[in-house]
């Protein structure tokens, strides 16, 4: 993509309403535009990151055996009355009526609808287990929307729902999602730690939040330091095998959010192993048994036990929220530092003298070479001053920069800059292309 054709409305000044780093940088980098409290338009740069995050989430859900569907944003109120959650959910639910007076709502979550879908088509225990997911916009009327996309009212979420015959089988589905989440976040470059958590309005008695540690985290978390050293299971994990040992290894160590923190248990941890920090929730998993299947009569036939209610769980990842979490984790004074797997473009090409014949030719050669290799470069072909180009490229945080100018080209070289480390090397245009390709292949998990 050539910058002259792209839409990138960056800001020099930080908007007054931006209270945390991710919100400030998303506005300054032209990623989003606030339309009203907690509601944002995603501009091209931000939308590209959002789609990268969404695709990683999708690939790991598919790898774990979940099946993608798409449910509507607008749901009938009667479904929620059936589950007895309509009145209990509270003011966060946006309730509306259509022209015929039918009561509807803008879905804050989808347990009721997916349960209704399941019971319409699945009648036998032989059809279990089932893991269904979708990636859809949701709305929760937060009393105090803040921190940009980290706590907005409208947000993009991946939610998965499991249906199993027994609690024992349901725990296998829970483990699938637990392990898939660790791989998902690792592919984005994030360290996300599973911690026991409150179930809230979703219900049930078992839940883990996946937390990234951050100074601007919205809640306090407590854990054993050794948890922070455990790696993700890896993409070769066998989802058809026994995942319990992987889950046990991560849940044996103390880790809890503030809502369920046990100070007595935490006190037993050696002082040098205690971690008390702030964290950002990027995903949560729940097992809630028959909370929805019982009142909504989602049953399957069983040869010994007749009709029995299915055991369910739900598993959410805040796709749009992760974009803010990534920026909180990866930034410096100059701007964002994207991990390569989620960067809006793979590399930035900076022309130090647009219109100069040799410089233009070298930029075009590099641009074409990177595109041919399957990478997505952003070519700054503007006639802005060098300082403005450097600042803009650092602000938007592309992993690599190739700086092309007449002075270097006289010696047959261009400059390659690693955004994360600041390292700069002079290479021939051909070698620069090869190095960027190698870095990209090395760093994609």
CORSUL-V749735 format. One record per pair of residues at least 4 apart in sequence whose ideal C-beta (glycine too) atoms are under 7 Angstrom apart, sorted by sequence separation. I is the first residue (numbers start at 1). J is the second residue. If there is no record, write none. Layout:
i=I j=J
i=I j=J
This chain:
i=1 j=5
i=2 j=6
i=14 j=18
i=19 j=23
i=21 j=25
i=22 j=26
i=23 j=27
i=24 j=28
i=25 j=29
i=35 j=39
i=42 j=46
i=43 j=47
i=44 j=48
i=46 j=50
i=47 j=51
i=48 j=52
i=49 j=53
i=50 j=54
i=51 j=55
i=52 j=56
i=53 j=57
i=54 j=58
i=55 j=59
i=56 j=60
i=57 j=61
i=58 j=62
i=59 j=63
i=60 j=64
i=62 j=66
i=75 j=79
i=77 j=81
i=78 j=82
i=84 j=88
i=85 j=89
i=89 j=93
i=97 j=101
i=98 j=102
i=110 j=114
i=111 j=115
i=112 j=116
i=113 j=117
i=114 j=118
i=115 j=119
i=116 j=120
i=118 j=122
i=147 j=151
i=165 j=169
i=166 j=170
i=167 j=171
i=170 j=174
i=171 j=175
i=172 j=176
i=173 j=177
i=174 j=178
i=175 j=179
i=176 j=180
i=177 j=181
i=179 j=183
i=180 j=184
i=181 j=185
i=182 j=186
i=183 j=187
i=199 j=203
i=213 j=217
i=223 j=227
i=233 j=237
i=243 j=247
i=244 j=248
i=245 j=249
i=247 j=251
i=248 j=252
i=256 j=260
i=257 j=261
i=262 j=266
i=263 j=267
i=269 j=273
i=290 j=294
i=292 j=296
i=302 j=306
i=318 j=322
i=321 j=325
i=322 j=326
i=323 j=327
i=324 j=328
i=325 j=329
i=326 j=330
i=327 j=331
i=331 j=335
i=338 j=342
i=339 j=343
i=356 j=360
i=357 j=361
i=358 j=362
i=359 j=363
i=360 j=364
i=361 j=365
i=362 j=366
i=363 j=367
i=364 j=368
i=365 j=369
i=366 j=370
i=367 j=371
i=368 j=372
i=369 j=373
i=371 j=375
i=384 j=388
i=386 j=390
i=387 j=391
i=388 j=392
i=389 j=393
i=390 j=394
i=391 j=395
i=392 j=396
i=405 j=409
i=406 j=410
i=418 j=422
i=427 j=431
i=428 j=432
i=429 j=433
i=430 j=434
i=431 j=435
i=432 j=436
i=433 j=437
i=434 j=438
i=435 j=439
i=436 j=440
i=437 j=441
i=438 j=442
i=439 j=443
i=440 j=444
i=1 j=6
i=3 j=8
i=18 j=23
i=26 j=31
i=27 j=32
i=35 j=40
i=42 j=47
i=61 j=66
i=80 j=85
i=81 j=86
i=97 j=102
i=122 j=127
i=146 j=151
i=164 j=169
i=185 j=190
i=199 j=204
i=256 j=261
i=261 j=266
i=269 j=274
i=293 j=298
i=331 j=336
i=332 j=337
i=338 j=343
i=355 j=360
i=370 j=375
i=384 j=389
i=393 j=398
i=408 j=413
i=418 j=423
i=427 j=432
i=18 j=24
i=26 j=32
i=34 j=40
i=35 j=41
i=80 j=86
i=97 j=103
i=98 j=104
i=145 j=151
i=164 j=170
i=199 j=205
i=256 j=262
i=292 j=298
i=301 j=307
i=302 j=308
i=330 j=336
i=331 j=337
i=340 j=346
i=353 j=359
i=371 j=377
i=408 j=414
i=33 j=40
i=97 j=104
i=145 j=152
i=185 j=192
i=330 j=337
i=352 j=359
i=370 j=377
i=408 j=415
i=417 j=424
i=32 j=40
i=33 j=41
i=42 j=50
i=95 j=103
i=96 j=104
i=122 j=130
i=145 j=153
i=162 j=170
i=199 j=207
i=266 j=274
i=299 j=307
i=300 j=308
i=330 j=338
i=351 j=359
i=393 j=401
i=416 j=424
i=427 j=435
i=18 j=27
i=32 j=41
i=77 j=86
i=96 j=105
i=142 j=151
i=164 j=173
i=198 j=207
i=299 j=308
i=327 j=336
i=330 j=339
i=380 j=389
i=415 j=424
i=416 j=425
i=14 j=24
i=32 j=42
i=33 j=43
i=58 j=68
i=95 j=105
i=96 j=106
i=197 j=207
i=211 j=221
i=299 j=309
i=300 j=310
i=367 j=377
i=404 j=414
i=32 j=43
i=94 j=105
i=142 j=153
i=162 j=173
i=197 j=208
i=254 j=265
i=298 j=309
i=403 j=414
i=415 j=426
i=416 j=427
i=15 j=27
i=31 j=43
i=93 j=105
i=94 j=106
i=118 j=130
i=141 j=153
i=196 j=208
i=197 j=209
i=254 j=266
i=298 j=310
i=351 j=363
i=367 j=379
i=402 j=414
i=403 j=415
i=30 j=43
i=140 j=153
i=195 j=208
i=233 j=246
i=380 j=393
i=413 j=426
i=414 j=427
i=14 j=28
i=31 j=45
i=32 j=46
i=139 j=153
i=194 j=208
i=195 j=209
i=349 j=363
i=402 j=416
i=403 j=417
i=413 j=427
i=30 j=45
i=31 j=46
i=93 j=108
i=139 j=154
i=254 j=269
i=294 j=309
i=413 j=428
i=414 j=429
i=11 j=27
i=29 j=45
i=92 j=108
i=178 j=194
i=194 j=210
i=195 j=211
i=293 j=309
i=326 j=342
i=363 j=379
i=400 j=416
i=401 j=417
i=412 j=428
i=416 j=432
i=11 j=28
i=137 j=154
i=138 j=155
i=160 j=177
i=193 j=210
i=293 j=310
i=349 j=366
i=400 j=417
i=10 j=28
i=77 j=95
i=114 j=132
i=192 j=210
i=193 j=211
i=349 j=367
i=400 j=418
i=401 j=419
i=408 j=426
i=414 j=432
i=10 j=29
i=137 j=156
i=138 j=157
i=192 j=211
i=230 j=249
i=290 j=309
i=293 j=312
i=400 j=419
i=416 j=435
i=10 j=30
i=26 j=46
i=192 j=212
i=230 j=250
i=292 j=312
i=378 j=398
i=399 j=419
i=9 j=30
i=135 j=156
i=136 j=157
i=191 j=212
i=290 j=311
i=398 j=419
i=399 j=420
i=8 j=30
i=190 j=212
i=289 j=311
i=397 j=419
i=135 j=158
i=227 j=250
i=289 j=312
i=347 j=370
i=288 j=312
i=80 j=105
i=133 j=158
i=134 j=159
i=185 j=210
i=288 j=313
i=394 j=419
i=77 j=103
i=133 j=159
i=195 j=221
i=227 j=253
i=287 j=313
i=77 j=104
i=133 j=160
i=226 j=253
i=286 j=313
i=354 j=381
i=76 j=104
i=77 j=105
i=132 j=160
i=195 j=223
i=227 j=255
i=285 j=313
i=286 j=314
i=347 j=375
i=349 j=377
i=354 j=382
i=75 j=104
i=83 j=112
i=109 j=138
i=131 j=160
i=132 j=161
i=181 j=210
i=224 j=253
i=346 j=375
i=351 j=380
i=354 j=383
i=74 j=104
i=75 j=105
i=82 j=112
i=108 j=138
i=178 j=208
i=193 j=223
i=223 j=253
i=224 j=254
i=285 j=315
i=346 j=376
i=347 j=377
i=348 j=378
i=349 j=379
i=350 j=380
i=351 j=381
i=402 j=432
i=107 j=138
i=108 j=139
i=131 j=162
i=223 j=254
i=224 j=255
i=345 j=376
i=346 j=377
i=349 j=380
i=74 j=106
i=75 j=107
i=80 j=112
i=108 j=140
i=223 j=255
i=284 j=316
i=345 j=377
i=348 j=380
i=73 j=106
i=79 j=112
i=106 j=139
i=129 j=162
i=130 j=163
i=283 j=316
i=345 j=378
i=9 j=43
i=73 j=107
i=79 j=113
i=129 j=163
i=193 j=227
i=222 j=256
i=283 j=317
i=352 j=386
i=128 j=163
i=129 j=164
i=193 j=228
i=282 j=317
i=283 j=318
i=7 j=43
i=128 j=164
i=221 j=257
i=282 j=318
i=366 j=402
i=400 j=436
i=7 j=44
i=8 j=45
i=79 j=116
i=128 j=165
i=221 j=258
i=6 j=44
i=75 j=113
i=219 j=257
i=220 j=258
i=366 j=404
i=71 j=110
i=219 j=258
i=222 j=261
i=282 j=321
i=350 j=389
i=400 j=439
i=125 j=165
i=129 j=169
i=282 j=322
i=363 j=404
i=71 j=113
i=131 j=173
i=362 j=404
i=71 j=114
i=282 j=325
i=350 j=393
i=129 j=173
i=222 j=266
i=94 j=139
i=118 j=163
i=224 j=269
i=280 j=325
i=348 j=393
i=359 j=404
i=186 j=232
i=359 j=405
i=94 j=141
i=114 j=161
i=226 j=273
i=228 j=275
i=359 j=406
i=362 j=409
i=92 j=140
i=209 j=257
i=225 j=273
i=280 j=328
i=358 j=406
i=92 j=141
i=110 j=159
i=183 j=232
i=224 j=273
i=91 j=141
i=92 j=142
i=109 j=159
i=111 j=161
i=182 j=232
i=183 j=233
i=225 j=275
i=348 j=398
i=356 j=406
i=359 j=409
i=182 j=233
i=347 j=398
i=350 j=401
i=352 j=403
i=358 j=409
i=183 j=235
i=223 j=275
i=347 j=399
i=352 j=404
i=353 j=405
i=362 j=414
i=222 j=275
i=345 j=398
i=346 j=399
i=347 j=400
i=348 j=401
i=349 j=402
i=350 j=403
i=351 j=404
i=352 j=405
i=353 j=406
i=179 j=233
i=222 j=276
i=347 j=401
i=350 j=404
i=343 j=398
i=347 j=402
i=349 j=404
i=194 j=250
i=221 j=277
i=343 j=399
i=194 j=251
i=179 j=237
i=220 j=278
i=221 j=279
i=196 j=255
i=198 j=257
i=219 j=278
i=335 j=394
i=336 j=395
i=338 j=397
i=340 j=399
i=195 j=255
i=196 j=256
i=197 j=257
i=219 j=279
i=334 j=394
i=335 j=395
i=336 j=396
i=337 j=397
i=338 j=398
i=194 j=255
i=195 j=256
i=198 j=259
i=217 j=278
i=334 j=395
i=335 j=396
i=336 j=397
i=338 j=399
i=375 j=436
i=193 j=255
i=195 j=257
i=197 j=259
i=198 j=260
i=217 j=279
i=218 j=280
i=335 j=397
i=375 j=437
i=69 j=132
i=71 j=134
i=73 j=136
i=176 j=239
i=197 j=260
i=215 j=278
i=217 j=280
i=366 j=429
i=370 j=433
i=67 j=131
i=70 j=134
i=73 j=137
i=179 j=243
i=196 j=260
i=213 j=277
i=214 j=278
i=365 j=429
i=369 j=433
i=373 j=437
i=66 j=131
i=67 j=132
i=68 j=133
i=69 j=134
i=71 j=136
i=214 j=279
i=375 j=440
i=65 j=131
i=66 j=132
i=68 j=134
i=70 j=136
i=213 j=279
i=214 j=280
i=366 j=432
i=370 j=436
i=66 j=133
i=151 j=218
i=176 j=243
i=179 j=246
i=212 j=279
i=362 j=429
i=366 j=433
i=175 j=243
i=179 j=247
i=211 j=279
i=212 j=280
i=175 j=244
i=178 j=247
i=211 j=280
i=211 j=281
i=212 j=282
i=61 j=133
i=175 j=247
i=209 j=281
i=210 j=282
i=210 j=283
i=210 j=284
i=209 j=284
i=208 j=284
i=58 j=135
i=207 j=284
i=208 j=285
i=57 j=135
i=207 j=285
i=207 j=286
i=206 j=286
i=54 j=135
i=206 j=287
i=204 j=286
i=337 j=419
i=204 j=287
i=337 j=420
i=202 j=286
i=204 j=288
i=203 j=288
i=204 j=289
i=202 j=288
i=197 j=284
i=199 j=286
i=204 j=291
i=203 j=291
i=347 j=436
i=192 j=282
i=192 j=283
i=109 j=202
i=66 j=160
i=346 j=440
i=61 j=158
i=185 j=282
i=61 j=160
i=340 j=440
i=57 j=158
i=181 j=283
i=340 j=443
i=341 j=444
i=38 j=142
i=181 j=285
i=340 j=444
i=341 j=445
i=50 j=156
i=38 j=145
i=178 j=285
i=37 j=145
i=177 j=285
i=40 j=149
i=65 j=176
i=174 j=285
i=40 j=152
i=64 j=176
i=89 j=201
i=202 j=314
i=216 j=328
i=39 j=152
i=64 j=177
i=174 j=287
i=212 j=325
i=38 j=152
i=39 j=153
i=214 j=328
i=38 j=153
i=39 j=154
i=214 j=329
i=37 j=153
i=38 j=154
i=64 j=180
i=171 j=287
i=32 j=149
i=63 j=180
i=170 j=287
i=212 j=329
i=61 j=180
i=60 j=180
i=26 j=148
i=167 j=289
i=26 j=149
i=60 j=183
i=23 j=147
i=60 j=184
i=23 j=148
i=22 j=148
i=19 j=146
i=20 j=147
i=57 j=184
i=19 j=147
i=22 j=150
i=56 j=184
i=18 j=148
i=150 j=280
i=56 j=187
i=56 j=188
i=184 j=317
i=188 j=322
i=53 j=188
i=190 j=326
i=177 j=315
i=188 j=326
i=174 j=313
i=190 j=329
i=173 j=313
i=170 j=311
i=170 j=313
i=167 j=311
i=165 j=310
i=166 j=311
i=164 j=310
i=163 j=310
i=164 j=311
i=163 j=312
i=162 j=312
i=189 j=339
i=161 j=312
i=162 j=313
i=188 j=339
i=189 j=341
i=161 j=314
i=188 j=341
i=160 j=314
i=187 j=341
i=188 j=342
i=159 j=314
i=160 j=315
i=159 j=315
i=159 j=316
i=158 j=316
i=157 j=316
i=158 j=317
i=157 j=317
i=157 j=318
i=158 j=319
i=157 j=319
i=155 j=318
i=156 j=319
i=156 j=320
i=155 j=320
i=155 j=321
i=149 j=320
i=150 j=321
i=128 j=300
i=149 j=321
i=65 j=239
i=149 j=323
i=150 j=324
i=64 j=239
i=125 j=300
i=149 j=324
i=63 j=239
i=124 j=300
i=125 j=301
i=148 j=324
i=115 j=292
i=119 j=296
i=123 j=300
i=124 j=301
i=125 j=302
i=115 j=293
i=119 j=297
i=122 j=300
i=123 j=301
i=119 j=298
i=112 j=292
i=116 j=296
i=118 j=298
i=111 j=292
i=115 j=296
i=128 j=310
i=115 j=298
i=135 j=319
i=21 j=216
i=20 j=216
i=111 j=314
i=83 j=292
i=84 j=295
i=83 j=295
i=82 j=295
i=83 j=296
i=82 j=296
i=187 j=445
i=186 j=445
i=57 j=317
i=57 j=319
i=54 j=319
i=53 j=319
i=50 j=319
i=53 j=322
i=50 j=320
i=53 j=323
i=50 j=323
i=49 j=323
i=46 j=323
i=56 j=341
i=53 j=342
i=52 j=342
i=49 j=342
i=49 j=344
i=48 j=344
i=26 j=324
i=45 j=344
i=26 j=327
i=22 j=324
i=25 j=327
i=22 j=327
i=21 j=327
i=22 j=328
i=25 j=331
i=29 j=335
i=21 j=328
i=29 j=336
i=21 j=331
i=25 j=335
i=25 j=336
i=1 j=345
i=45 j=396
i=29 j=395
i=28 j=395
i=29 j=396
i=3 j=378
i=3 j=379
i=1 j=378
i=2 j=379
i=3 j=380
i=4 j=381
i=3 j=381
i=4 j=382
i=2 j=381
i=3 j=382
i=10 j=392
i=10 j=395
